[in-house]
Amino acid sequence: MNGNHFDVAIVGAGPAGIFACFEILDQNPQLKIALIDMGPRLGKRKAHEVMSGFGGAGAYSDGKLHYTPKLSHERALHLVTEREYVDILHSIEARFKKYGVDSDYYPRNAEEVEEMVEEAEKHDIELIVRRAQHVGTDLLRVVIKRFQDYFIESGVVLLDSTRIEDVLVEKGQCVGVVDAKGTTYEAKKVLLAPGRICAKWLQELVDKHGIGQEFGMVEVGVRAEFPESIMKRYAEALYEIVLKVRTRTFDDIIRTFCTCPNGYVTVEDYRGYVCVNGHSDSEHGSSNSNFAFVCEVNLTEPVENSIAYAESIAMLASTIGGGKPSCKGWLI
């Protein structure tokens, strides 16, 4: 058997690929696993390489860990029961703890949080409370580097800076992948977990091979930055403030998302357009805070492709901004 034959090939070394690799190693450490990513491994990733590489975009994110099956977590509940999902969350929490995460837990002060929930209800707003930890962008990379070291020590073949172009198909079965240089990697099982930077690539791939797909809803919005005092009370009690509103005019659902107390707004480059994200270091050194303010968009026939829809908005915004994020100031 040469070096390009594997039991399992995982494309994408972000959170999904990493925890799939953990699961396989836990159940059968004898399997030969390839973990493939278009970006470099940690230790080689440069500051501007935010979107790809070992750890994925998550390696440069805020480091918020959520342990309550709400919001985006709910999208998995058609695959497993809520009880099963909670068990998975507990195992993920234990994994992070094993590799060095010892951050404080939220929410704090149950009585004050209940007051906040009631205050929101009086204004027809839902305040979503989730059990969470904040690791911090700086410390999260340390933890993920420990993940990477463990995989290498366990015999996982880490193929970084390797862009996968296509899958190999024989008799209707996926038997491997091929990279941009034409190198093939045969595998008994293939898992594609390319992350949001390659969502379009994955869509084009399944179209090419006649694989069925369903489009979910997409969230489109802006990121707001403001003095940290504005949401200090909420941040100290909950860390992330998720306020959900159904508008009276169009019956749309809008909400805050990815709150970064005393954090920074950062640029994400998607190769052709840019978006923004937010993060906070463990020391919370900024005098400003920020969050995303997004609207849920559910498309129906004939326009169902939520990936293309969101991408078109991002590309238009990038054009208006001259290839940079567009900024607007508000007086409140």
N, C-alpha and C positions, 0 to 999 in steps of 0.2 A: 504494500500500500504506500503510495507516494504522499507527499505533504499536502496535496490538494484534495484529499478524500476525507470526508468528515461524517460523523453520525448526525450532527446537527449544525446548520449554518444559520446564524442570527445576523440579519442585516440591520444595523442601527444600534449604537452603543449608548443610547439615551436611557432614561428610566425604564421604559418597557423592555428594552433589550437586556439591560443589566439585571433586572429582577427575574426575567425569564432564565437568564444564565444561572443565577443563584438557585432557582427552583430545580433546574436540570441537575446541577451539581449535588444538591441535597438528595435527590431521588436516585441518581445513578452517576456517581463521580467517575466511573470508568469510561463514559462516553467521550468521544473526541469531538470537541466543540470549537467552532470558528466564530468569533465575534468580530464583525466587520463594520467599519465606519469610514465615511468619506473624509473625516477630519483627523487630526493627529491625536495621539494619546495625551493624557495629562502629564505635564512635565515638558511637553513640546508645544502645547497649545499657546498661542500668543494672545495678548489682551483683546485684539480685534476679532479673534476667531470664536465668536460667541455662539454661533448657531450649530456648529457641528464639531465632532471630536468625542473622545471618551467622556461620558457624562451628559452628552447632548447639550441643548440649550440650558438644561437644568443645572449644569455645573456652574453656570454664571448667573443663576437666578437668585431670588431672594432667600431661598432656603426655608420656605414655609412648609411644614409637614402637617397634613390634616388627617384626622383619624375618625371623622364622622361621615357616614355615607349620605352626603347631601351635595346638591349642585352637580358638578361634573361627574362626581362619583356615581350618581344615579344612572348614568348612561350604561353602566355595566350590569344593572340589576335584571336585565332580560337574559343574562347568561348564568348568573348565580343568584341564590336567595340573599336577602339582606343579612341573615345570620352568617352565611358562608362568607359574605363580603367583609363583615366585621371581623371575622376570624383572620382573614387575609390582612386586614389593616393592622391587627395585633401582631402578626408575624413580621410585617414591614417595620412596625415600631420597634420590635425587639431587635431586628437586624440593624437599624440605625443606632440603637443603644449599644449594641455589641461593638460597633465600629467607632464609637466615641461621642455620639450625640448625647449631651446631658443638659440641654437647654430647659428653661422653665416651661411649664405647661400653662396654657390658657384654655378656658376663661378663668379669670380671677374674680374674687368677690361676687359670689352668686347673687346676693341681694341687689347689688348695684346693677348687675347685668339684667336682672329681672325688671328693674326700673327702666332701663334702656329699652327693653323689649316692649314694655307697656307704653312708653313715650312714643315709640315708633308706630305702634298700633293706633294711637290716637290721631295720627296723621295719615292713616291708611298705608303704612309702610311696614314691610316685614323685615325685621332684623334677624338674620340667620346666625345662630350661635353654633360654633364648631369647636371641638376639642383639638388643640393644635400646639405645635412648638415652632419657634423661630430659631433657626440655626445661624443664619447670616451668610451672605455671599462669600465672605472670606473663609469662614470655617467649613462651609459646605464642600468646597473644593478639597480640603484636607481629608474629609470623610470619603469622598468619592475616589480620591487617590488610593485610599486603603482598599476600597472595592477592587480597583484596577490591580493592585499588587497581589491581592488574594487570588484573583482569576489567573494571573500569570503563574503564581506559585502552584496553582491547582492544575496546570497543564492546558488551560484554555489558550487557543491560538488567537492572539489579538492582532487582527489585520487592520491597522489604522492607515489613514491617508489612502484608502482604497475605495474608489467610487464604483458601485455596482450599477451596471447598465441594464441587465436583463436577467430573466430566469431561464433555466434549462428545462425543457419539457419533453418527456418521452411517454408516449401512449397515454396522454392525458394526465400524467403525474409530474409534479415538480421534482427534479432530481439534482438541482444545483443552481448556481448563479454564475454570471460572467461579468468581469469588471471592464472598465473603460479601455484597458490595454488588451483586452481579448483573452485574458487568463480565466480559466474555468475553475470553479470550486464545486466539486460534486458532493452531495450530501443526501442522506436518507430522509432527512426532514429539513425544511427551510421555513424560517420565521422572518417575515418582513415587518420591521418596526422602525421605519426611516425618520419618524418625527415630522414636525410641521414644515421644516424647510424643504422636505421632499414629498409633501402631500400631493403636489401636482404630478411628480414622477410616478408615484404609486398609482394614481388614477390613470395615467397614460398606459402604465404597464398592464393593469387589469383590462383596460379597453383592448389593448393589443392582443391579449390572450383569451378574450371572450369570457372573462370572469364577471359574474354579476356583482353589482354594488348598490348600496343604498346611501343616500346623502342625509346627514343629520343637520340639525340647525347650526347656524353660525352666529357668533356674536361680533358686532361691529361697533366701534366707538372711538373714544378719545382718552387720553391720559391727562389728568389734571394735577397740577402741582401747586402747593399752597403752604403758608406758614404752619409749622408743626402744632401750634397751639389750637388750631381749628378742630382737630380730631384727637387731641391728646387724651381726653377722658376716655374715649372709646378705645384708643390704642392700648392704654394701660390696663384695661379690663379684658379686652378681646384679642388684641394685636391686630387681626384683620377684621375690618368692618365691612360686612356685606349687607347692604340695604337694598331691598327688592321692591319695586314699585310697578303697578299696572297703570298705564296712563289712561286718562279719561277720554282723551280725544280719539286715539286710534286703537285703544285696548292693547297697546304694546307692553311687553315686559322689559323694563330697564333696571339695571342694578350696578352697584359699585363692585369692583373686582380687583384682586391682586393689590391690596393696600400695602404700602411701604412706609411705615412711620419713620420719620427722620432718615429718609432714603433718597435715592437718586433716580432720575430718568435716564435711560440708556437707549442707544440705537441698536436695532437688529437689522442686519443686511440680508435680504432674501435673494440676492443675485438678480437684480433687475428692478427692485423696489425696496424701500426701507419702511420699517415700522418702529414703534418704540415699546419699551418695557420698563419695569421698575425693579429696584433692588435696595436692600438695606444691609449694611455690614453688621456684624455682631455688636459693635460699639455704638451704632446709631449716631454717626457723627454729623449728619446734615441738620441744618436748622429748618429744612422744609420736609414735608411729607407729600405723598402722591398716591393716587389710585387711578385705575381705569374705570371709565363710565361707559357701559356697553348696553346695546339693545339686542335682544334675541330676534333673529330673522329665520323664519321657517318658510322655505320655498316649496311651491307646488308646480305641477305641470302648467306650461311647458318648460318653465325655468326651474330646474331641480338642482343644478350643480352648484352647491353652496361654496365649494372650493373656488371655482372660477369666479363666482359672484364676489366673494371676499377679496380675491386677488385683484379683480378689476378695480375695486374701490381703493385698495392700497396703491396700485400703480397710478391711478389718477391723482391721489393725494401726493405721491412722490413727484409726479410731474409738476403739480402746482407748487411744490416746495423746492423745485430745482434739484431734485435728487436728494434732498434732505428733509427731515421731518418738518411739517408745517407747524408754526407756533402762533398762538393767539392769546392775547391778554384779555381778562375780563375784570370789570369793576362790579363788585358784589355789595 
